[in-house]
Amino acid sequence: MPQRRENPLFGKMTFAHPLPRQNIEEGFAYLIGENRLFGADVTPAFLKKESTGKKFLVSRLPSKKKLYSIWMRLFRDLVSPADFFSLVSMKIQDFEHRENMLLVGRDRIIYDTQIYDGVDYVGEMTLFFLSEMDRNLGLLAYLRGKRRRIVYIDHIRLSQQSSGYASALLRHYEELFHDIGFHQFRLSASLSVGKYYWAKEGFDCSDREAFRRMKEGLREFVKEKELPVEEIDIDRLQHAYDIASFRRDLKVPVYRNPEGYYALDKDEEHRDKQMFPLGKAFLLSSKPWDGYKIIYTNTPKRTGLVYSPEYLNHRPRTGHPESRRRLAKLLEAIRKDDLQGSLVFLEPYLPEMRFLEKVHPAGYLDAFRNGVRSGKKTFETGDCSISEASYDVALLAAGGVMAGVDAVLNGRVENIFCAVRPPGHHAGRESAMGFCFLNNVAVGAFYARGIYGVEKIFILDWDVHHGNGTQEIFEEDPLTYFCSIHEHPTFCFPGTGRRMEKGKGEGYGTTLNLPVKPHTADREFLDLFEREIIPEIETFRPDLIMVSAGFDAHRDDPIADLELTERSFAHMTQRICEMADRYCQGRIVSVLEGGYNGSSLTSSAIAHLKTLQGRSEPCTSAEG
């Protein structure tokens, strides 16, 4: 038998050592004897012909050899079928699984059950356990048998409001499936009961059009009830999570029927008036909707990625280093590296001007907009090449960082990487330079402070070039610590960022510049990082860490002359994650800046992403 340790929350087990084949076969025999194990036909043509509406039909069990093969592919030798059946059907609160069974199909195992609260039937649930290829991995991965083990809640229905049970059940399953080694835990359901719970936990619509309709429904409801809500606030909503937590301060009436379902308007069925915050009330009373959620991914931390294909519409002149290809290659690499399934993808939104104007005066923003719309080829400096969409894309880049701040500070993710362009750290309050038009990190920092009340923000800039724009914006602010480690300004653009630059006025002492000589490599660079940057974070004790994550200090980047490898970016990321865990609940908002060699940018950014996720071996190609 495997060695096990008890979980004090649920009393369930995790598994440390493999089982012999005999134990697994004895588990099958036990379930057969208890009339709990059957075969299942999941052939689509057959199911359509039977017209039952079910996703499977009970059939004859496969052979012993086939049973064992399917079990090993999905559960390996970590748990016997009998033990697993006991764990998946564990009584939680007063809810029990009855008339439950395991079914073995051609390529999957199914758990099907009815749910009872005491003697009362309250619902049913079907789980699919299967493996699948990531369509982005390609032929080589297929030939090597690289597959992802999936738990899929195909169907769940509860006839009463049982979100407390749903919450406990999903937390139990999340840990159980993690310990058995499944890569993802997914939910697909038409939700009525539990809608608010799943939304609050981060439920995503896979159908963006369905979510758009949901937002429009909220907009219409706000207008109909003449509620004091600005349209721009609804525009910023991206996920059901955002709706669930929307306007907690504004309570509205909803009406409950005897079965526990809600409606926004009172009628003969829905009579019981209750008051809920606006977002929760709207979700509870909206029509059932289909969605998709990854509840569990096989990474220690929940990491987000902000991206939009709109970022590719900023098109500098031919041959410009800051080309759209750099971001396109990064997204392609994320798909090929099997990262896509373990990241929470978020879309940017266009920011309100009041947030941009905290950083850039209205006159500068107007000049930028007019310069783009006049058809000019550059704005302010020759290196700031523009095209017809540059203004809108730059706004969306700043909005992407705001969306990242939302996700981190709302608890939707623990940390996030904003894969935005154009970059921003050279943009001053009233100046564009170095491919930068709007200071994305600065906009995000002001937004975090203004909307979420974040007090102390530490901005770390490890782009090879000094973040002169960010320094200018915050050099008099004692609550924003700006730290830049970069190639020495004697040798590298923009010629600023010397050690003597330590801030001004009340902000003196909260600016730290660490210039390094050309050809500095990993060891010397990281020694300086550990010796000077980590102690400053420990002393400052930030409430949020933001990173201007440029990857142009890599040895293969053509723009400058440092000799870093992916290892430096992974190490720095790991250390700031440790600092964030210690001082600010793990909150990190990382923002793409430079990086102009396609291969080194993608390998470095992926090492950064994997380390944000808490993976133990984020990169393999770097050398000290």
C-alpha positions in Angstrom: 0.0 0.0 0.0 1.2 3.6 -0.6 2.4 5.7 2.3 -0.1 8.4 3.0 -0.5 11.5 5.1 -3.8 12.8 6.4 -5.0 16.3 5.4 -6.4 18.0 8.5 -9.0 19.9 6.5 -10.8 17.0 4.9 -9.1 13.9 6.4 -8.2 12.7 2.9 -5.0 11.2 1.7 -2.1 12.1 -0.5 0.1 9.4 -2.0 3.9 9.0 -1.8 4.8 5.6 -3.3 3.6 3.4 -6.2 1.3 0.5 -5.8 1.9 -3.0 -7.2 -0.3 -4.1 -10.0 -2.0 -6.6 -7.7 -3.4 -3.8 -5.5 -4.9 -2.0 -8.4 -6.5 -5.2 -9.8 -7.8 -6.0 -6.3 -9.4 -2.5 -6.2 -11.2 -3.3 -9.5 -12.4 -6.6 -8.1 -13.7 -4.9 -4.9 -15.7 -2.3 -6.9 -17.1 -5.0 -9.2 -18.2 -6.9 -6.2 -19.9 -3.8 -4.8 -21.7 -3.2 -8.1 -19.8 0.1 -8.5 -17.7 -0.5 -11.6 -19.1 -0.7 -15.2 -18.1 -0.1 -18.7 -19.2 3.0 -20.6 -19.9 3.7 -24.3 -19.0 7.3 -25.2 -19.1 6.9 -29.0 -20.8 10.1 -30.3 -22.6 8.3 -33.1 -24.0 5.7 -30.8 -25.1 8.3 -28.2 -26.8 10.3 -30.9 -28.6 7.3 -32.1 -29.8 6.4 -28.6 -31.1 10.0 -28.2 -30.9 10.0 -24.4 -29.1 13.3 -24.1 -26.4 11.7 -21.9 -22.7 11.8 -22.5 -22.3 8.1 -21.9 -24.2 4.8 -21.7 -23.5 1.9 -19.3 -22.0 -1.0 -21.2 -19.9 -4.1 -20.6 -16.5 -3.7 -18.8 -13.3 -3.9 -20.8 -10.9 -6.8 -20.3 -8.7 -6.8 -17.2 -5.7 -5.9 -19.4 -7.5 -2.9 -20.9 -8.8 -1.8 -17.5 -5.3 -1.8 -16.1 -4.0 0.1 -19.1 -6.6 2.8 -18.9 -6.1 3.2 -15.2 -2.3 3.5 -15.4 -2.6 6.1 -18.2 -4.8 8.3 -16.1 -4.0 7.5 -12.4 -0.7 5.8 -12.8 0.2 3.6 -9.8 -0.5 6.1 -7.1 -3.9 5.0 -5.9 -6.1 1.9 -6.2 -9.5 2.2 -7.8 -11.2 1.3 -4.4 -9.3 4.0 -2.5 -10.0 6.6 -5.2 -13.7 5.8 -5.2 -13.8 6.3 -1.5 -12.0 9.6 -1.7 -14.0 11.1 -4.7 -17.3 10.2 -3.0 -16.3 11.4 0.5 -19.1 12.8 2.6 -18.7 16.6 3.1 -20.8 18.6 5.5 -24.2 16.7 5.4 -24.0 15.9 1.7 -23.5 12.4 0.5 -23.0 10.7 -2.9 -25.4 7.8 -3.5 -26.1 5.6 -6.5 -22.6 6.5 -7.5 -20.3 4.5 -9.8 -17.1 4.4 -11.8 -17.4 3.7 -15.5 -14.6 2.8 -17.9 -14.8 4.0 -21.5 -12.4 3.6 -24.4 -10.3 6.6 -23.5 -11.6 7.8 -20.1 -12.9 7.0 -16.7 -16.2 8.5 -15.5 -17.5 9.1 -12.0 -21.3 9.6 -11.9 -23.3 10.2 -8.7 -26.5 11.6 -7.2 -26.1 14.0 -4.3 -28.2 13.9 -1.2 -28.6 16.3 1.8 -29.6 13.8 4.5 -32.6 12.0 3.0 -33.3 14.7 0.4 -32.1 14.4 -3.2 -30.5 17.7 -4.2 -28.6 17.1 -7.4 -26.2 15.1 -9.5 -22.7 15.3 -10.9 -20.6 13.7 -13.6 -16.8 13.8 -13.7 -14.7 12.8 -16.7 -11.0 11.7 -16.2 -9.1 11.7 -19.5 -5.9 12.7 -21.2 -5.5 14.9 -24.2 -2.8 16.4 -26.4 -2.2 20.1 -26.4 -2.9 21.0 -30.0 -0.1 23.5 -29.9 2.6 21.0 -28.9 3.1 19.6 -32.4 4.0 16.2 -34.0 7.2 15.6 -32.0 5.4 16.0 -28.6 2.7 13.6 -29.9 5.2 11.0 -30.9 6.8 11.3 -27.5 3.5 10.7 -25.9 3.3 14.1 -24.1 -0.2 14.4 -22.9 -2.1 16.3 -20.2 -4.2 14.5 -17.6 -7.5 16.3 -17.2 -10.4 16.1 -14.7 -13.5 17.6 -16.3 -16.7 18.3 -14.5 -19.0 17.6 -17.4 -22.3 18.1 -15.5 -23.3 19.3 -12.0 -26.7 20.3 -10.9 -28.0 21.2 -7.4 -31.7 21.9 -6.8 -31.1 24.2 -3.8 -28.7 26.9 -2.9 -25.7 24.8 -1.8 -22.8 27.0 -2.6 -21.2 26.2 0.8 -21.1 22.6 -0.2 -20.0 23.4 -3.7 -17.1 25.4 -2.3 -16.0 22.6 0.1 -16.4 19.9 -2.6 -14.3 21.8 -5.2 -11.6 22.5 -2.6 -11.5 18.8 -1.7 -11.3 17.8 -5.3 -8.7 20.4 -6.1 -6.3 19.0 -3.5 -7.2 15.3 -4.3 -6.6 15.7 -8.0 -3.4 17.6 -7.5 -2.0 14.9 -5.2 -2.8 12.2 -7.8 -1.0 14.2 -10.4 -3.6 15.6 -12.7 -2.5 18.6 -14.7 -5.8 20.4 -14.8 -9.2 20.4 -13.1 -11.8 21.9 -15.4 -15.4 22.9 -15.0 -18.0 23.0 -17.8 -21.6 23.5 -16.8 -24.8 25.5 -17.3 -24.8 27.2 -14.0 -27.8 28.2 -12.0 -27.1 27.2 -8.5 -23.6 28.1 -7.4 -23.2 30.7 -10.2 -21.9 33.4 -7.8 -19.5 31.0 -6.1 -17.8 29.8 -9.3 -17.7 33.3 -10.8 -16.1 34.7 -7.6 -13.5 31.9 -7.8 -12.5 33.0 -11.3 -14.9 31.3 -13.6 -14.2 32.4 -17.2 -16.5 32.4 -20.2 -14.8 30.5 -23.0 -17.3 32.2 -25.3 -16.4 35.9 -25.3 -19.6 36.7 -27.1 -21.6 35.2 -24.3 -19.7 37.3 -21.8 -20.2 40.4 -23.9 -24.0 39.7 -23.8 -23.7 39.3 -20.0 -22.0 42.8 -19.8 -24.7 44.3 -22.0 -27.4 42.8 -19.7 -25.7 44.4 -16.7 -25.5 47.7 -18.6 -29.2 47.6 -19.4 -30.1 46.7 -15.8 -28.1 49.6 -14.5 -29.9 52.0 -16.9 -33.4 50.6 -16.2 -32.9 50.9 -12.5 -31.2 54.3 -12.9 -28.3 53.2 -10.7 -25.3 55.5 -10.1 -22.8 53.5 -12.2 -20.6 54.9 -14.9 -20.5 53.0 -18.2 -16.7 53.1 -18.3 -16.8 50.9 -15.1 -18.8 48.3 -16.9 -16.5 48.5 -20.0 -13.6 47.5 -17.7 -15.2 44.2 -16.7 -13.5 41.3 -18.3 -14.6 38.2 -16.5 -17.5 36.9 -14.4 -15.1 37.3 -11.5 -15.1 41.0 -12.1 -18.9 41.1 -12.2 -19.2 39.0 -9.0 -17.2 41.6 -7.1 -18.6 44.7 -9.0 -19.9 47.6 -6.8 -20.0 45.8 -3.4 -21.0 49.2 -2.0 -24.2 49.3 -4.0 -27.0 47.0 -2.9 -30.0 46.2 -5.0 -33.1 44.0 -4.4 -33.5 40.6 -5.9 -36.3 38.1 -5.4 -36.0 34.5 -4.4 -38.3 31.6 -5.2 -38.9 28.6 -2.9 -36.2 26.5 -4.7 -33.6 29.2 -4.1 -33.4 30.7 -7.6 -33.3 34.5 -8.0 -34.8 37.1 -10.3 -34.2 40.8 -10.6 -37.9 41.6 -10.7 -40.7 40.3 -8.4 -43.3 38.0 -9.9 -45.7 35.3 -8.7 -42.9 32.8 -8.4 -40.1 35.0 -7.0 -41.5 36.8 -4.0 -38.9 36.8 -1.2 -37.0 40.1 -1.4 -33.3 40.1 -0.5 -30.6 42.7 -0.8 -27.3 41.9 -2.5 -24.3 43.9 -3.9 -25.0 44.8 -7.5 -22.6 42.4 -9.2 -23.6 39.4 -7.1 -27.3 40.2 -7.5 -27.0 40.4 -11.2 -25.1 37.1 -11.4 -27.5 35.2 -9.1 -30.5 36.3 -11.1 -29.1 36.0 -14.7 -30.0 33.1 -16.9 -27.8 30.0 -16.8 -24.8 30.3 -19.0 -22.1 28.0 -20.3 -18.5 28.5 -19.4 -15.2 27.0 -18.9 -12.8 27.3 -16.0 -9.5 25.8 -15.1 -9.9 25.4 -11.3 -6.5 23.8 -10.9 -3.2 24.1 -12.9 -0.1 22.2 -12.1 1.9 25.2 -10.9 2.3 26.4 -7.3 1.2 29.9 -8.1 -1.7 31.2 -10.1 -0.1 33.5 -12.8 -1.8 35.7 -15.3 -0.8 36.9 -18.7 -2.2 40.1 -20.2 -2.1 40.1 -24.0 -4.1 41.3 -27.0 -3.6 40.8 -30.7 -4.3 44.5 -31.0 -0.7 45.1 -29.7 0.5 43.9 -33.1 -1.1 46.9 -34.8 1.6 49.3 -33.7 3.8 49.1 -36.8 7.1 51.1 -36.7 9.0 51.5 -39.9 10.6 48.5 -41.6 13.8 47.4 -39.8 12.9 49.1 -36.5 14.0 47.0 -33.5 10.7 47.3 -31.6 8.7 45.4 -34.2 5.5 43.5 -33.8 7.3 40.2 -34.5 8.9 40.2 -31.1 5.6 39.9 -29.3 4.2 37.5 -31.9 7.2 35.2 -31.4 6.7 35.4 -27.7 3.1 34.3 -27.9 4.0 31.5 -30.3 6.7 30.3 -27.9 4.2 30.3 -25.0 1.9 28.1 -27.0 4.7 25.7 -28.0 6.1 25.5 -24.5 2.8 24.2 -23.1 2.4 27.3 -20.9 -0.9 28.4 -22.4 -3.0 25.9 -20.3 -1.5 26.9 -17.0 -1.8 30.7 -17.4 -4.9 32.9 -16.7 -5.2 35.0 -19.8 -6.6 38.5 -19.5 -7.4 41.1 -22.1 -6.5 44.8 -21.7 -9.0 47.6 -21.8 -8.9 51.2 -22.9 -8.1 53.3 -19.8 -10.0 56.4 -18.8 -8.1 59.6 -19.4 -8.2 60.5 -15.8 -5.8 57.7 -15.0 -3.5 58.5 -17.8 -3.5 62.2 -16.8 -2.1 61.2 -13.4 1.1 60.5 -15.3 0.9 62.5 -18.6 -0.6 66.0 -18.9 -3.6 66.3 -21.2 -1.6 68.5 -23.6 1.0 65.8 -24.1 -1.7 63.1 -24.7 -3.4 65.4 -27.2 -0.2 66.1 -29.0 0.5 62.4 -29.3 -2.9 61.6 -30.6 -2.8 64.4 -33.1 0.7 63.4 -34.3 -0.5 59.9 -35.0 -3.7 61.0 -36.7 -1.8 63.6 -38.9 0.0 60.8 -40.6 3.5 61.6 -39.2 6.1 58.8 -39.3 7.7 59.7 -35.9 6.7 61.4 -32.7 9.1 63.8 -30.9 12.2 61.7 -31.6 13.4 59.8 -34.6 13.4 56.5 -32.7 9.7 56.8 -31.8 8.3 55.5 -35.1 4.5 55.6 -35.3 1.8 54.2 -37.5 -2.0 54.9 -37.8 -2.8 52.7 -34.8 0.0 53.7 -32.5 -2.0 56.0 -30.2 -4.8 53.5 -29.6 -2.3 50.6 -29.1 -0.3 52.7 -26.6 -3.5 53.4 -24.7 -4.2 49.7 -24.7 -0.7 48.9 -23.4 -1.3 51.2 -20.4 -4.7 49.7 -20.0 -3.1 46.2 -20.1 -1.1 47.1 -17.0 -4.2 48.4 -15.3 -6.0 45.1 -16.1 -3.0 43.3 -14.6 -3.2 45.5 -11.4 -6.9 44.7 -11.2 -6.3 40.9 -11.4 -3.6 40.9 -8.8 -5.2 43.2 -6.3 -8.6 41.6 -6.7 -7.0 38.2 -6.0 -7.8 36.7 -9.3 -4.2 35.8 -9.8 -1.2 36.0 -7.5 1.1 37.6 -10.0 0.9 38.6 -13.6 3.1 39.3 -16.7 1.8 42.1 -19.0 3.0 41.2 -22.5 2.3 44.7 -23.9 3.8 47.0 -26.5 4.9 49.6 -27.2 7.2 49.7 -24.1 7.1 52.6 -21.7 9.9 53.1 -19.2 11.7 55.8 -21.2 8.5 58.0 -21.5 8.6 60.9 -19.2 5.6 63.0 -18.1 5.8 65.1 -21.3 8.3 63.3 -23.5 8.5 60.3 -25.8 11.8 58.6 -26.4 13.5 55.2 -26.8 10.5 53.6 -28.5 8.2 54.7 -25.6 5.2 56.9 -25.6 3.3 56.3 -22.4 4.8 55.1 -19.2 2.9 51.9 -18.7 4.4 51.0 -15.3 3.8 54.5 -13.9 0.2 54.4 -15.1 -0.3 51.1 -13.3 1.3 52.3 -10.1 -0.9 55.4 -9.9 -3.9 53.3 -10.7 -3.1 50.8 -7.9 -2.7 53.6 -5.5 -5.8 55.6 -6.6 -8.3 52.7 -6.9 -7.0 50.1 -4.5 -5.3 52.3 -1.9 -1.9 50.6 -2.3 0.6 52.7 -0.3 4.1 51.6 -0.9 5.2 50.4 -4.4 8.6 49.1 -5.3 9.4 49.3 -9.0 12.3 47.2 -10.2 13.6 47.9 -13.7 16.1 45.4 -15.0 16.0 46.5 -18.7 19.5 47.0 -20.0 18.7 50.7 -20.4 18.0 53.0 -17.5 14.3 53.7 -16.9 14.8 57.5 -17.1 11.1 58.2 -17.6 10.0 56.2 -14.6 12.7 57.8 -12.5 11.5 61.3 -13.5 7.9 60.5 -12.7 8.6 59.2 -9.2 11.9 60.8 -8.0 10.1 63.1 -5.6 7.7 60.4 -4.3 8.8 58.8 -1.0 6.2 56.0 -1.3 7.4 54.7 -4.6 10.8 53.2 -4.6 12.4 53.1 -8.1 15.4 50.8 -8.6 17.1 50.4 -11.9 20.0 48.0 -12.7 21.4 48.6 -16.2 24.4 49.1 -18.4 26.5 52.1 -17.5 25.2 55.3 -19.0 28.7 56.1 -20.4 28.2 53.3 -22.8 24.5 52.9 -23.2 21.3 54.9 -24.0 19.8 57.1 -22.6 23.0 58.3 -20.8 21.3 58.6 -17.4 21.1 56.4 -14.3 24.3 57.1 -12.4 24.7 56.1 -8.7 24.6 59.8 -7.7 20.9 60.0 -8.9 19.1 59.1 -5.6 15.8 61.1 -5.9 14.7 64.6 -5.1 13.0 66.4 -2.2 10.9 64.1 -0.1 11.8 61.3 -2.5 15.5 61.5 -1.8 16.7 58.0 -1.0 13.9 56.1 -2.8 15.7 56.0 -6.1 18.6 53.5 -6.6 20.6 53.2 -9.7 23.0 50.4 -10.2 25.0 50.8 -13.5 27.2 47.9 -14.6 30.1 47.9 -17.0 29.7 46.4 -20.5 30.1 42.6 -20.8 28.9 42.0 -17.2 27.7 38.4 -17.0 25.4 36.4 -14.7 27.5 36.0 -11.6 28.7 39.5 -11.2 25.2 40.9 -12.1 23.4 38.6 -9.6 26.0 39.3 -6.9 25.1 43.0 -7.2 21.4 42.2 -7.2 21.7 40.3 -4.0 24.0 42.7 -2.3 22.1 45.9 -3.0 18.6 45.3 -4.3 17.3 42.6 -2.0 18.2 44.6 1.2 16.4 47.7 -0.2 13.2 45.7 -0.7 13.5 44.3 2.8 13.9 47.8 4.3 11.2 49.4 2.2 8.6 46.5 2.8 6.4 47.3 -0.2 2.7 46.6 -0.6 3.1 45.9 -4.3 6.1 45.0 -6.5 6.1 46.1 -10.1 8.8 45.1 -12.6 9.9 46.8 -15.8 10.9 43.5 -17.3 13.2 44.2 -20.2 15.2 41.2 -21.6 17.7 43.1 -23.7 20.5 42.6 -21.2 20.7 39.0 -22.6 24.0 38.2 -24.2 22.3 37.6 -27.6 20.5 40.9 -27.7 21.8 43.4 -30.4 20.9 46.6 -28.6 23.5 46.7 -25.8 26.5 44.9 -24.4 25.7 42.9 -21.3 26.2 39.1 -21.2 23.3 37.8 -19.1 21.5 34.5 -19.8 18.0 33.3 -18.9 19.4 32.2 -15.5 19.7 35.8 -14.3 16.1 36.6 -15.2 14.9 33.4 -13.5 17.0 34.1 -10.4 15.8 37.7 -10.0 12.2 36.6 -10.5 12.5 33.9 -7.9 14.0 36.4 -5.4 11.3 39.0 -6.0 8.7 36.3 -5.6 10.2 35.5 -2.2 10.1 39.2 -1.3 6.6 39.6 -2.5 5.5 36.5 -0.5 7.1 38.0 2.6 5.8 41.6 2.4 2.8 41.9 0.0 0.9 38.6 -0.3 2.8 37.6 -3.4 1.6 40.6 -5.4 3.8 41.2 -8.5 2.8 43.0 -11.7 5.5 42.5 -14.3 5.5 44.6 -17.5 7.4 43.9 -20.7 9.8 46.5 -21.8 12.8 45.8 -24.1 14.2 42.7 -25.7 15.0 42.8 -29.4 16.4 39.4 -30.3 13.5 37.0 -30.9 15.1 33.9 -29.5 16.6 35.5 -26.4 13.4 37.5 -25.7 11.2 34.4 -25.8 13.5 32.2 -23.8 14.1 34.9 -21.1 10.4 35.8 -20.9 9.4 32.2 -20.6 11.9 31.6 -17.8 10.4 34.7 -16.1 6.9 33.4 -16.5 7.7 29.9 -15.3 9.4 31.3 -12.2 6.4 33.5 -11.5 4.4 30.3 -11.5 6.8 28.8 -9.0 8.2 26.1 -11.3 11.5 24.7 -9.9 13.3 24.4 -13.3 12.2 27.4 -15.3 15.2 27.3 -17.8 17.8 24.8 -18.9 19.8 26.6 -21.5 21.6 29.2 -19.4 25.1 29.0 -18.2 26.8 30.9 -15.3 
